[in-house]
Structures are given as C-alpha cells and as structure tokens.
Amino acid sequence: MSTFDDREKSFEKKFAHDEELQFKISARKNKYLGQWVSQILGHDLEKEKEYIQSVIKADFEEAGDEDVFRKLKADLVDHNISDEDIRKKMNELNEKAKSEFK
C-alpha cells in the first residue's frame, strides 16, 4: 500500500509544482503586458508600476485571460490597436514568460 501512497504524494507534488509554475508564468506575462501598454499610453515609471499592478489584479477577476484582455482592450480603445494585435501580443509575451522559467 505504501507504493500507492508514494505515487499519490508524488502526483500531488507535481500538480502543486505545475500550478505554482503556471501562476508565475501568468504573473510575468501580465507584467510584460503592463509594460507594453504603459509604453503605448506614455506612462512615466511610477504610472507604469501602478498600471502593471492593475493588470495583475485584473487577472484575478476570473479564470483564463479574458479578464486581462478586456482591460487591455478598454485601455487601448483610443490607440487603434485591434483585438487581434492584443491577443497576438498576449500570446507572444506568454511564450516569453514560459521560456524564462525553463
């Protein structure tokens, strides 16, 4: 029976590790998105830090990336950036964040 217990504990540890890694990747991606939009909006360093935090907080509204997408879309409405461009940048920065944790 201890073999099964060991396997179960091993799976639980792997699951916890994977979840923590995904959280870190998502937070890093959101940081990069905040920096990207801050540059477009012309924020100074202090405003950029505040904006990055607002993007990270927006990600806690619901599961997935749609909450962040809606925030970015609303904030960029006057800057002629398409939904496709926003989603492309989100995917690009997600891949960048993933690569930093490998």
N, C-alpha and C positions, 0 to 999 in steps of 0.2 A: 504494500500500500504506500510506502514512503516514496517509491519511484513515481507514482501518480501525483503525490503531493509535491514532489520536487518539480515535476513538469508543470503543474498548475502554478506554482510560485514563479517559475521561470517565465511562463506566458504572461503572468500578471506584471512582472518586472519589465518585460519587453513592451507591453501595452503602455505602461506608465511612461517609459522612456520615449516611446514613439509620440505619445500625446504631448509630452513636455517639449520635444523637438519641434513638433508642428506649431506649438504655441510660440516658441522662439522665432521660428521662420516667419510666422504671420506678423509678429510684432516688428521684426526687422523690415519686412515688406512694407508695412504701414508707415514706418519711419521714413523709408525711401520715398513712398508716395507723398508723404507730407512735405518732404524736401522739394520734390518735383513741383508740386502745386505751389508751394511758397515762392519758388523762383518765378513761376508764371505770374503770380499775384504781386510780385515785387516786395515781399516782406523783408524787413530787416532781421537780424539774427534773433532778437528777442521774440518778435512776432512769429518767426519760423518755429522756434521751440514750442510756443503756445499752440501753433497750428498742428505740429506733429502730434502733440498730446491729444488734440481734439480728434485727429484721425484715428489714433489708437483707441480712444474711448468710444468712437463711433462703431468700432468693430465688435464691441460688447453688446450691441443692441439686439442682434440675432445671429444665429449660426450662418456661416458662409460669408461671402464677400459682398453681398448685395447692399448691406448697410453702408459699407465703405464706398462702394460705387455711387450710391445715391448722394452721399455727402460730397464726394469729389465733383460729381455732375452738377450739383447745385452751386458749388463754389466756383465752378468754371463756366457757368452759364453765359457770362458776358465775354468770354475769351475765345469763342468759336472753335472749341475742341469737341470733336464728335464722340459719341458713345464708344464707337469702335476704337478710337485712339486711346480713350481712357482704359478700356478693357485690355488693349494691347500693352499699354504701359504697366497695368496691374500684373499681367502675366509675365512680362519681361522682368519686372522687379521681384516677383515671386521666385523666378528662376535664379536671379542674382542672390537673393537671400538664401535659397536652398544650397547653392554652391558654396556659400560661406560656412555652412555647418557640416560639410562632408569631410 
